[in-house]
Every structure is written in C-alpha cells, then in structure tokens.
C-alpha cells in the first residue's frame, strides 16, 4: 500500500503556536501538559527536523489539532 499525504507543515506549526498563545500557555507549561520536554516544544515551534513524531503528536493533541482514537 502506498500513501500520498501532503501536509502544510508551516501552517500547522503556525496554528499550534497561535493556539498555545490564545490559551496563554508558555512553552514550558505546554511541554508539561503534553508530557514532553521543553526542548521538544522549542524544536517543534522552530520547525526543526530532528524531533520525534511522538513529541509532535503529543503537542498537537494538547492543542486540539490531533484527535486520539
């Protein structure tokens, strides 16, 4: 099975930052709620490539951008 998924990564990160700020969450507070380290949030918001997918998913779930099944 082949998947062809396109994702606007920059738009997703911008929306995540917007939601974090709207909810008045610091990066450290978001990290604590998501169960990731502060550096993970920094890497995500700077769109760095060396970030674990589980960190991205945890951040997106907290911000309501990814639903858990």
Secondary structure, 3 states (H helix, E strand, C coil): CCCCCCCCHHHHHHHHHHHHHHCCCCHHHHHHHHCCCHHHHHHHHCCCCCCCHHHHHHHHHHCCCCCCC
